[in-house]
Amino acid sequence: MKKEYDFSKGKRGAVIKTRGKTRITIHLDNDVIDAFRAKGEKAGRGYQTLINDALRQHLTTAGKPVDTKSLRRILREELGKT
């Protein structure tokens, strides 16, 4: 081992480049996490991946007008609750 190291060309920050993902801290309700964990176990996937997929799906469909297929599905679901 050297007695002294030269850090003049060193860079601060992560050593490993990210893969297009960012680590965050988020607070979710326990029942939401439990539901995603159960869904993940059943599907054989990680619950965080399922949460990410649900958020991505919401972003792609949010703000779009409801199409005929979706409207019929919603009406069947709502009318079936009576």
Residue pairs with C-beta under 8 A, 6 or more apart in sequence:
28 51
33 47
36 47
36 50
36 51
36 54
37 47
39 47
39 50
40 46
40 47
40 49
40 50
43 50
66 74
